[in-house]
């Protein structure tokens, strides 16, 4: 067992054969300047809220037996925070949900193998691989890269993205965007594409590339 895991033994319950069950919250407050937060989550969800603040606050609630949790933490590495839970031997045998408050301008990279992904107020680049639902509100993300299994994807942009790429195997993609022109590359497979209040124009500077294996794509202008 690592020193980090030993430091987490705050509220433990014995589980047969000498195993220990974790069911607790931990919070990390990082005061140093951070350019990016990276989530690597075997099982559990990620929520990120960005607003005018000077520190990063990460709360994670984790559960599982000691024999199942290889490691769980949120640590500073240079100008990047790594937040993660790794489960053995089966990634579904433990879980952690991460809730982060970050300053404006903080980029987000996330991999959630079994959990949802939610963004609010984020205004920096986002790259994510998600097995679950994706929701985004009040976004000013300039560059978005999403690979999603299980969907759906629902995003509301306050500013037009420079580039947004979404690849979803099955489910619906619904984007609310500022009215205007977008360079559209939309493939809904056997579903429907519905566009209301925005214009697709090959000469536009803002690019939307959305591919859905099974499901619908909806683009609509913000009211």
N, C-alpha and C positions, 0 to 999 in steps of 0.2 A: 504494500500500500504506500502511495507517495506521501510526502510531507504535506502536500496540499490537501489530500483527502483527510489526513489526520486533523488538519486544522478545521475541518467541517464537522467534527463530531460534537455537535452542540445539543442535539435532541434526537436520541437514537433509541430504537426499539429492537430487542433481540428477535431474530427470526430463526427458527430451528437450525440445528447443526452449526451453531456458532455464527451464522450470518447476521448482518445488521441491516435494518431497514432505514433508509433516509426518507424523510418527508418534511422538508423545511425550506425556508426562504433565505437567500443571501443577497446583500446589496453591495455594489461597488461604486464608489464616487471617485472619478478620475479628474484631477484638476489641471493636469498638463495639457498642452495643445494637442488635439487629435485631428488627423485628416480623414480617417476612415475607421468604421467599425465593421468587423468581419464576424459573421455568425456561422457556425458549423454545428448543426443540431441533428443528431441521429433521430430523435423523436421529441416532438414538442413544437410549439409555435413561437413566432417572433413578432413583436409589436415595436414600432419605432415612431417617436414623436419628436419633431424638430421645431425649435423656436428660439427666440433671442435669449440665450443663456451662455454661460462661460465654462461650464463643466459638463462632463458626461456622467449620467446616473444610470446604472444598469441593475435591475432587480431580476433575479432568477429563482423560480420555484422548481425544485427538483425532487424526484421520488424514484425509488427503486432500491433493490438490495445491494449491499456493498460488493458482492460478487458480480453484479451486473453493471455497475458504474465504473468504467475504466478511469474517467476523469471528467470533472465539470468545473468551469471557472470562467471569469472574465478578467483578462490581464492586459496590461499595457506592454506593447512591444514597439519601441521607437515612437512614431507618430500614429500608430495603429493599435486598436483594441481588438483582441481576439476573444470572442465569447463562444463557448462550446460545451456540449456534452457528448461523450463517446460511450457507447454501451456495448458490452460483450456478454455472451458470444453473439447475441441476437440484438440488432439495433432497436427492436420494439420492446425490449424487456425493461427499459427504464425510460425516463422522459424528463425534460426540463422546458419550461416556458420562460422566455426572455422578454422583458419589458425595458425599453431603453428610451431615455430622454437625451437628445443630443443638440449641440449648437447648430444654428443654420450654417450651411456650407459643408456639412459632414457627409462624405460619401458612404454608401452602404453596400456591402457585399454579403449575400446570405445564401446558405444551403440548408434547407429543411427537408429531410427525407420522409418525414411523416408529421406534418403540421402546417398550420396556416401562416400567412405572412400579411402584415398590415402596416401601412405607412400613413402618417399624417403630417402635413406641413413640410415634408422633405424637399429640399431645393438643390441637391447635389446629385451626382450620378448614382444610379442604382443598377446593380447586377445581381440577379437572384435565380436560383434553381429551387423550385417549390413542388412538393407533393401535397397539395391541399389548395384551399381557396386563397385568392389574393384580393385585398381591398386597399384602395388608396384614396386619400381625401386631401384637398387643398394642396395639390402637388405643383411644384415648380421645377421638376426634375428635367435637366437638359438632355441627358442621355439615359435611356432605359433599356435594359436587356433582361427579358423574362423567359425562362423555360419552365413550363408548368405541366404537371400531371394531375388530373383530377378536377382542376378549376373549381368554380368559375373565376373570372378575372373582372373586377369592377374598379375603374380608376376615374378620378375627377381631377382635371388639370386646371390650375389658375392661369398658367402661362403655357403657350404652345411648346411642346418638346422639340428640340433640334432633331432628335432621332429617338424613336420608340420601336423596339422590336419585341413582339410577343409570339411565342410558339406554345400552343396548348393542344394536348392530345384530344381531350373531350370536355365539352362544356361551352359556356357562352362567354364572349368577351364584350364588355360594354364600356366605352370610353365617352366621358363628357369633356369637351374641349372648348376653348375660346373660339368664337366664330371666326372663320377665315379659310385660307387655302392650305391644303396639305398634299404632299406627294404620297399617294396611297398605293400600297401593294397588299391587297386583301384577298385571302383565300379561306373561305368558310367550308371547304369540303362539300358535304352534302347539305349544309345549312344555308341560311339566308344572310345577306349583307344589307343592312338598313342604314341609310345616311340621312340625317336631318339637320339642317342649319349650318353645315360645313361643306366645303367644296374640295373635291379631289382635282389637283392640277399638277401635271408632271413638272411644271416650272417652279413649284413652291419650294421654299427653303426648309420647311418642316416635314420630316419623313415619318410615315407610319407603315410598318411592315408587320402584318398580323396573319398568322397561319393557325387555323383550327382544324383538327382532324374530323371531329364530329361536333357540330354546334353552330351557333349563330354569332355574327359580328354586328355590333351596333355602334355607330358613331353619331353623337348628337352635340349640338352647340349648347353651351351653358346658358341658362335662362338669364 
